[in-house]
């Protein structure tokens, strides 16, 4: 079997996460996190759409991590993001982070909006 190193070409893969935090780009973000081509920032949840609006045209799909368990994002969130021409794929936070990293490594135009798996 031949292994190939994944190159992210300047994009930020999720390096890790734990109770109430994420690690990306060598730094820790407490609470929710939003990762877009412009970078990674703290995210206040479903009503925090400003940075996602700014990413319209730069991403095709936004992976929405709903915490430790899969849940539906609020319909207003999904409608607002889809109105920007961005697809929304909801899943629990751990698989959302893994899926984001895989597709990012393939050079896909993806974003990530994740709630933490548990608070501190």
N, CA, C and O of each residue as an XYZ file, in Angstrom:
480
protein
N       0.848     -1.171      0.000
C       0.000      0.000      0.000
C       0.896      1.236      0.000
O       1.908      1.289      0.699
N       0.506      2.219     -0.790
C       1.256      3.467     -0.864
C       0.487      4.548     -0.121
O      -0.690      4.780     -0.397
N       1.143      5.203      0.812
C       0.535      6.303      1.557
C       1.011      7.626      0.995
O       2.185      7.791      0.663
N       0.098      8.555      0.893
C       0.417      9.875      0.377
C       0.104     10.902      1.460
O      -0.972     10.885      2.057
N       1.045     11.782      1.699
C       0.824     12.830      2.685
C      -0.225     13.817      2.172
O      -0.199     14.223      1.011
N      -1.138     14.189      3.051
C      -2.182     15.147      2.692
C      -1.604     16.552      2.782
O      -0.959     16.905      3.769
N      -1.838     17.345      1.754
C      -1.412     18.747      1.749
C      -2.657     19.613      1.705
O      -3.566     19.387      0.907
N      -2.676     20.599      2.572
C      -3.851     21.461      2.662
C      -3.660     22.807      1.967
O      -4.597     23.605      1.925
N      -2.489     23.078      1.428
C      -2.221     24.290      0.654
C      -2.714     25.562      1.334
O      -3.410     26.370      0.720
N      -2.356     25.735      2.589
C      -2.696     26.955      3.308
C      -4.037     26.923      4.011
O      -4.304     27.796      4.837
N      -4.892     25.954      3.722
C      -6.176     25.837      4.415
C      -5.946     25.251      5.803
O      -4.897     24.666      6.073
N      -6.924     25.410      6.670
C      -6.784     24.978      8.060
C      -7.590     23.724      8.370
O      -8.815     23.795      8.466
N      -6.923     22.562      8.532
C      -7.647     21.378      8.971
C      -7.847     21.432     10.491
O      -7.094     22.095     11.204
N      -8.856     20.734     10.962
C      -9.077     20.617     12.402
C      -8.026     19.652     12.937
O      -7.910     18.520     12.467
N      -7.261     20.114     13.929
C      -6.197     19.292     14.494
C      -6.686     18.447     15.666
O      -6.118     17.393     15.953
N      -7.728     18.903     16.338
C      -8.247     18.154     17.474
C      -9.400     18.890     18.119
O      -9.675     20.048     17.805
N     -10.072     18.200     19.028
C     -11.174     18.798     19.774
C     -11.339     18.024     21.069
O     -10.859     16.899     21.204
N     -12.017     18.637     22.009
C     -12.270     18.000     23.293
C     -13.443     18.676     23.952
O     -14.180     19.419     23.304
N     -13.629     18.428     25.233
C     -14.785     19.007     25.932
C     -14.761     20.540     25.891
O     -14.026     21.180     26.643
N     -15.567     21.110     25.010
C     -15.720     22.564     24.961
C     -14.698     23.321     24.149
O     -14.681     24.551     24.204
N     -13.827     22.636     23.382
C     -12.811     23.367     22.620
C     -12.465     22.637     21.325
O     -12.761     21.457     21.138
N     -11.817     23.410     20.434
C     -11.269     22.883     19.187
C      -9.842     23.380     19.059
O      -9.513     24.450     19.572
N      -8.976     22.611     18.374
C      -7.612     23.061     18.087
C      -7.458     23.094     16.571
O      -7.705     22.106     15.880
N      -7.046     24.245     16.079
C      -6.880     24.441     14.635
C      -5.791     25.482     14.403
O      -5.748     26.507     15.083
N      -4.924     25.218     13.453
C      -3.849     26.158     13.157
C      -2.944     26.425     14.346
O      -2.377     27.512     14.468
N      -2.804     25.437     15.227
C      -1.944     25.587     16.392
C      -2.535     26.392     17.529
O      -1.838     26.670     18.504
N      -3.796     26.775     17.437
C      -4.417     27.527     18.530
C      -5.715     26.862     18.964
O      -6.305     26.067     18.232
N      -6.138     27.203     20.158
C      -7.357     26.629     20.734
C      -8.487     27.649     20.640
O      -8.300     28.826     20.949
N      -9.644     27.192     20.217
C     -10.854     28.016     20.179
C     -11.845     27.389     21.146
O     -12.231     26.231     20.986
N     -12.252     28.148     22.140
C     -13.217     27.678     23.127
C     -14.634     27.826     22.581
O     -14.929     28.802     21.891
N     -15.504     26.880     22.878
C     -16.894     26.954     22.434
C     -17.029     26.568     20.981
O     -16.230     25.788     20.464
N     -18.046     27.116     20.310
C     -18.278     26.814     18.909
C     -17.199     27.401     18.013
O     -16.515     28.354     18.385
N     -17.057     26.817     16.820
C     -16.012     27.276     15.902
C     -16.559     27.299     14.478
O     -17.335     26.432     14.074
N     -16.141     28.299     13.743
C     -16.479     28.447     12.333
C     -15.173     28.482     11.549
O     -14.282     29.271     11.863
N     -15.055     27.636     10.532
C     -13.848     27.587      9.707
C     -14.256     27.827      8.255
O     -15.025     27.063      7.671
N     -13.733     28.882      7.705
C     -14.014     29.278      6.328
C     -12.694     29.576      5.637
O     -11.658     29.592      6.301
N     -12.688     29.812      4.330
C     -11.431     30.142      3.667
C     -10.713     31.348      4.289
O      -9.493     31.466      4.178
N     -11.457     32.231      4.934
C     -10.851     33.410      5.573
C     -10.177     33.089      6.891
O      -9.436     33.920      7.416
N     -10.415     31.890      7.451
C      -9.783     31.490      8.700
C     -10.770     30.876      9.672
O     -11.933     30.643      9.345
N     -10.279     30.621     10.873
C     -11.089     30.009     11.930
C     -11.369     31.039     13.010
O     -10.473     31.766     13.440
N     -12.624     31.093     13.442
C     -13.038     32.039     14.477
C     -14.010     31.353     15.430
O     -14.593     30.317     15.110
N     -14.171     31.948     16.597
C     -15.193     31.482     17.518
C     -16.553     31.715     16.872
O     -16.753     32.691     16.150
N     -17.481     30.807     17.141
C     -18.810     30.882     16.528
C     -19.849     30.802     17.630
O     -19.797     29.913     18.480
N     -20.792     31.734     17.614
C     -21.803     31.818     18.671
C     -23.038     30.968     18.405
O     -24.005     31.051     19.162
N     -23.036     30.169     17.371
C     -24.144     29.260     17.133
C     -25.023     29.664     15.968
O     -24.653     30.493     15.136
N     -26.188     29.060     15.931
C     -27.071     29.110     14.770
C     -27.478     30.510     14.329
O     -27.777     30.711     13.152
N     -27.500     31.471     15.227
C     -27.890     32.834     14.845
C     -26.718     33.670     14.343
O     -26.923     34.784     13.862
N     -25.507     33.159     14.444
C     -24.291     33.875     14.065
C     -23.983     33.591     12.585
O     -23.261     32.648     12.261
N     -24.539     34.415     11.703
C     -24.447     34.169     10.260
C     -23.549     35.143      9.497
O     -23.323     34.956      8.302
N     -23.041     36.163     10.155
C     -22.306     37.222      9.448
C     -21.125     36.693      8.637
O     -21.001     37.004      7.452
N     -20.257     35.896      9.261
C     -19.082     35.393      8.546
C     -19.482     34.403      7.453
O     -18.833     34.334      6.410
N     -20.542     33.641      7.689
C     -21.011     32.701      6.658
C     -21.505     33.481      5.441
O     -21.233     33.098      4.303
N     -22.223     34.564      5.680
C     -22.673     35.408      4.558
C     -21.483     35.937      3.761
O     -21.528     36.003      2.533
N     -20.422     36.311      4.467
C     -19.231     36.841      3.797
C     -18.525     35.771      2.964
O     -17.771     36.099      2.047
N     -18.764     34.491      3.277
C     -18.110     33.392      2.555
C     -18.906     32.932      1.339
O     -18.471     32.033      0.620
N     -20.067     33.538      1.102
C     -20.883     33.142     -0.053
C     -20.043     33.264     -1.322
O     -19.389     34.283     -1.544
N     -20.062     32.244     -2.135
C     -19.264     32.218     -3.355
C     -17.897     31.584     -3.166
O     -17.252     31.206     -4.144
N     -17.440     31.460     -1.911
C     -16.133     30.871     -1.643
C     -16.224     29.409     -1.221
O     -15.239     28.675     -1.307
N     -17.413     28.978     -0.761
C     -17.599     27.581     -0.372
C     -18.880     27.045     -1.016
O     -19.815     27.791     -1.308
N     -18.888     25.744     -1.223
C     -20.054     25.083     -1.804
C     -20.896     24.375     -0.749
O     -22.116     24.276     -0.877
N     -20.226     23.883      0.302
C     -20.900     23.114      1.343
C     -20.387     23.558      2.709
O     -19.192     23.785      2.898
N     -21.320     23.676      3.658
C     -20.981     23.967      5.039
C     -21.367     22.756      5.880
O     -22.539     22.386      5.938
N     -20.386     22.138      6.530
C     -20.668     21.039      7.437
C     -21.047     21.628      8.787
O     -20.284     22.385      9.388
N     -22.233     21.268      9.252
C     -22.757     21.786     10.514
C     -22.659     20.694     11.564
O     -23.407     19.717     11.524
N     -21.739     20.859     12.500
C     -21.571     19.907     13.600
C     -22.484     20.288     14.742
O     -22.377     21.385     15.292
N     -23.384     19.388     15.102
C     -24.449     19.700     16.060
C     -24.124     19.309     17.498
O     -25.022     19.273     18.339
N     -22.874     19.018     17.794
C     -22.487     18.602     19.142
C     -22.196     17.113     19.167
O     -21.850     16.524     18.143
N     -22.335     16.506     20.337
C     -21.999     15.091     20.497
C     -22.942     14.176     19.726
O     -22.543     13.091     19.302
N     -24.175     14.597     19.545
C     -25.179     13.795     18.841
C     -25.669     14.546     17.608
O     -25.668     15.776     17.572
N     -26.081     13.793     16.613
C     -26.646     14.428     15.424
C     -28.015     15.012     15.759
O     -28.802     14.418     16.496
N     -28.272     16.172     15.206
C     -29.557     16.851     15.372
C     -29.785     17.703     14.132
O     -28.861     17.950     13.357
N     -31.006     18.143     13.954
C     -31.284     19.047     12.843
C     -30.937     20.468     13.257
O     -31.329     20.904     14.339
N     -30.204     21.205     12.412
C     -30.023     22.626     12.700
C     -31.381     23.316     12.583
O     -32.280     22.803     11.918
N     -31.533     24.461     13.217
C     -32.803     25.176     13.094
C     -33.136     25.452     11.628
O     -32.245     25.782     10.846
N     -34.404     25.322     11.250
C     -34.796     25.564      9.854
C     -34.387     26.950      9.353
O     -34.038     27.098      8.182
N     -34.425     27.958     10.213
C     -34.037     29.308      9.782
C     -32.557     29.360      9.410
O     -32.187     30.063      8.470
N     -31.703     28.628     10.131
C     -30.274     28.572      9.813
C     -30.079     27.925      8.447
O     -29.403     28.476      7.578
N     -30.676     26.759      8.268
C     -30.532     26.046      6.993
C     -31.032     26.910      5.834
O     -30.367     27.002      4.802
N     -32.180     27.534      5.994
C     -32.753     28.362      4.927
C     -31.853     29.542      4.597
O     -31.660     29.863      3.425
N     -31.297     30.195      5.618
C     -30.433     31.357      5.386
C     -29.162     30.965      4.655
O     -28.729     31.670      3.744
N     -28.557     29.846      5.042
C     -27.315     29.405      4.397
C     -27.595     28.927      2.971
O     -26.855     29.263      2.047
N     -28.646     28.157      2.795
C     -28.971     27.676      1.451
C     -29.359     28.819      0.514
O     -29.126     28.733     -0.692
N     -29.949     29.888      1.054
C     -30.278     31.060      0.234
C     -29.018     31.731     -0.311
O     -29.082     32.464     -1.298
N     -27.874     31.483      0.327
C     -26.592     32.017     -0.140
C     -25.968     31.141     -1.221
O     -24.907     31.465     -1.754
N     -26.625     30.036     -1.543
C     -26.071     29.105     -2.523
C     -25.104     28.115     -1.922
O     -24.303     27.515     -2.639
N     -25.165     27.933     -0.608
C     -24.275     27.023      0.115
C     -25.111     25.860      0.642
O     -26.118     26.073      1.318
N     -24.700     24.644      0.337
C     -25.380     23.471      0.873
C     -25.032     23.277      2.336
O     -23.944     23.652      2.773
N     -25.943     22.697      3.093
C     -25.725     22.427      4.521
C     -25.809     20.922      4.745
O     -26.798     20.288      4.381
N     -24.775     20.360      5.341
C     -24.760     18.947      5.710
C     -24.610     18.869      7.226
O     -23.554     19.188      7.770
N     -25.666     18.445      7.896
C     -25.647     18.362      9.358
C     -25.238     16.970      9.804
O     -25.676     15.967      9.240
N     -24.398     16.921     10.818
C     -23.970     15.666     11.435
C     -23.421     15.994     12.812
O     -23.225     17.165     13.135
N     -23.175     14.992     13.615
C     -22.548     15.235     14.909
C     -21.176     15.878     14.677
O     -20.588     15.719     13.606
N     -20.678     16.586     15.658
C     -19.424     17.326     15.504
C     -18.222     16.446     15.144
O     -17.472     16.818     14.242
N     -17.997     15.295     15.804
C     -16.810     14.504     15.424
C     -16.779     14.103     13.950
O     -15.755     14.314     13.300
N     -17.858     13.530     13.386
C     -17.782     13.218     11.953
C     -17.763     14.464     11.068
O     -17.218     14.416      9.965
N     -18.337     15.565     11.517
C     -18.276     16.803     10.734
C     -16.826     17.256     10.591
O     -16.407     17.665      9.507
N     -16.064     17.187     11.672
C     -14.646     17.579     11.617
C     -13.859     16.648     10.704
O     -13.039     17.109      9.909
N     -14.098     15.355     10.806
C     -13.378     14.389      9.964
C     -13.731     14.573      8.486
O     -12.847     14.574      7.630
N     -15.010     14.725      8.194
C     -15.444     14.898      6.808
C     -14.876     16.182      6.222
O     -14.411     16.201      5.083
N     -14.915     17.255      7.007
C     -14.341     18.530      6.571
C     -12.862     18.341      6.219
O     -12.420     18.785      5.159
N     -12.096     17.687      7.096
C     -10.664     17.500      6.842
C     -10.409     16.697      5.567
O      -9.523     17.043      4.786
N     -11.180     15.624      5.351
C     -10.989     14.792      4.165
C     -11.256     15.599      2.902
O     -10.444     15.593      1.977
N     -12.393     16.296      2.859
C     -12.730     17.056      1.650
C     -11.814     18.259      1.463
O     -11.508     18.631      0.330
N     -11.376     18.865      2.549
C     -10.403     19.957      2.456
C      -9.101     19.451      1.836
O      -8.497     20.129      1.005
N      -8.677     18.257      2.246
C      -7.470     17.655      1.694
C      -7.598     17.337      0.213
O      -6.593     17.235     -0.490
N      -8.829     17.179     -0.268
C      -9.077     16.947     -1.696
C      -9.188     18.253     -2.473
O      -9.382     18.244     -3.689
N      -9.065     19.376     -1.770
C      -9.145     20.671     -2.431
C     -10.559     21.171     -2.641
O     -10.775     22.090     -3.431
N     -11.522     20.590     -1.954
C     -12.915     21.001     -2.108
C     -13.173     22.331     -1.419
O     -12.432     22.724     -0.518
N     -14.218     23.021     -1.842
C     -14.597     24.335     -1.298
C     -15.604     24.119     -0.161
O     -16.816     24.197     -0.364
N     -15.078     23.848      1.030
C     -15.922     23.493      2.165
C     -15.687     24.438      3.347
O     -14.635     25.061      3.484
N     -16.710     24.511      4.183
C     -16.632     25.260      5.429
C     -17.132     24.387      6.566
O     -17.717     23.328      6.342
N     -16.896     24.842      7.783
C     -17.262     24.059      8.960
C     -17.814     24.975     10.031
O     -17.177     25.957     10.411
N     -19.004     24.648     10.517
C     -19.608     25.361     11.649
C     -19.941     24.299     12.675
O     -20.825     23.474     12.447
N     -19.236     24.307     13.817
C     -19.391     23.220     14.776
C     -19.636     23.721     16.192
O     -19.029     24.684     16.661
N     -20.553     23.021     16.848
C     -20.774     23.224     18.271
C     -19.888     22.244     19.012
O     -19.633     21.155     18.497
N     -19.400     22.587     20.213
C     -18.504     21.682     20.937
C     -19.221     20.408     21.370
O     -20.446     20.374     21.487
N     -18.435     19.368     21.606
C     -19.003     18.083     22.014
C     -19.534     18.123     23.447
O     -20.467     17.388     23.773
N     -18.969     18.953     24.292
C     -19.447     19.115     25.665
C     -18.744     20.329     26.249
O     -17.647     20.683     25.818
N     -19.372     20.966     27.226
C     -18.765     22.141     27.854
C     -17.725     21.757     28.882
O     -17.660     20.612     29.328
N     -16.916     22.728     29.249
C     -15.901     22.489     30.290
C     -16.497     22.702     31.634
O     -15.811     22.552     32.645
